[in-house]
Amino acid sequence: MVTALLRRSANCRSPLIIGLLTLCLTSYAGTAWAQPPTDLQAYLQQRFHLSPPQVRGALGALLVYAHQRLQKPDFNDLAAHVPNAAHIMQAVKQQGIVTGPLDDIDEYERTLANVGIEQPLASQIAPAVIEWLGAAGYSYERDILTGIVR
């Protein structure tokens, strides 16, 4: 397709237009077929070599933190992209991973020690979730989480 369009534009005498057309079409082609990661929990497990319980604990604590900071509609939009969000939030409270309010991002990161995630890894979890949301096409959710994490 790109080649056919370039051939049609060969009659055009402007190298700038041909160059811009090439750039636009190749950029579109590169993004149109890119596969976003489909499973947040698997992504975190693979990226950081964490166990499933560690990932659920980290996500559950992050959701508790977000729930305390976001308006209900924003939180619901975010939680909709984390499988079993309500269940893992409840589990982190019942298991004693989160024992009270998480007042700031540093407290969230300290809470991760309860699932065996220490610094400097603890400070990489929330940014990785933000990265995943963006790569998966959830830019609104990425932005609202970024707003409370940074």
Buried (B, 14 or more C-beta within 10 A) or exposed (E): EEEEBBEEEEEEEEEEEBEEBBEEBEEEEEEEEEEEBEEBBEBBBEBBEBEEEBBBBBBBBBBBBBBEBBEEEBBEBBBEBBEBBEEBBEBBBEBEBBEEEBEEBEBBBBBBEBBEBEEEBBBBBBEBBBBBBBBBEBEEBBEBBBEBBE
